[in-house]
Amino acid sequence: MRVAAVILAAGASRRYGEDKLLVELDGKPLLQHAIDAANASTVDDVILVVGNAADDVLSSVRLGRARAVTNPDHAAGQSTSLRLGVRAASSADAVVVQLGDQPRVTARLIDALIARGRDTDAPAVVSSWEGHRSPPTLLRRELWPALEGIAGDVGAREILAGRDDVAVLEVTDDLGSLADVDRPSDLARIAKAGRMQL
């Protein structure tokens, strides 16, 4: 199974008050943590979807083996970035969808999702922490056409709702954290919890 990571990083960070993806955590931009985790994982390809302030974002991070695609329709919501990223992964059999504002997602977590996908043969694998489902999420190619039918600021959850064939990866501390950053207080809490090893 050939897998691509798709990192969604095109939003405008309205709730944060500034571009949160460029705010530093542990000495590097928030987004860099997501890129580094994907690059260190076993995925075959890494796609970074940018949009808002794309030039500033790209000049502030090191892509490594990742490649960037720019979403001109990013203001229409996350669904447009998800579709663009999946289309860019045309040679893959599955994608792992990451959010650029989840700095404690590790390469180990990404690889565990992929392993769960291989073990279960499920069309999707979602991450879960204490019963709360969240990205990163693995989506096999058979689900990609359904992404064409979603709109607005929604993600894969829209196409997975109500399905009983979705596998779950229970995230433990050794795999990382699903915490995301919407406000400065979120970043402060993540920073206080300490660094994670990829």
PyMOL commands that set and color helices and strands:
alter all, ss='L'
color gray80, all
select helices_A, chain A and resi 20-22+30-40+54-60+74-76+78-88+107-120+141-147+157-160+173-175+184-193
alter helices_A, ss='H'
color red, helices_A
select strands_A, chain A and resi 3-9+24-25+28-29+45-50+67-70+94-99+124-129+132-140+167-170
alter strands_A, ss='S'
color yellow, strands_A
deselect
rebuild
show_as cartoon
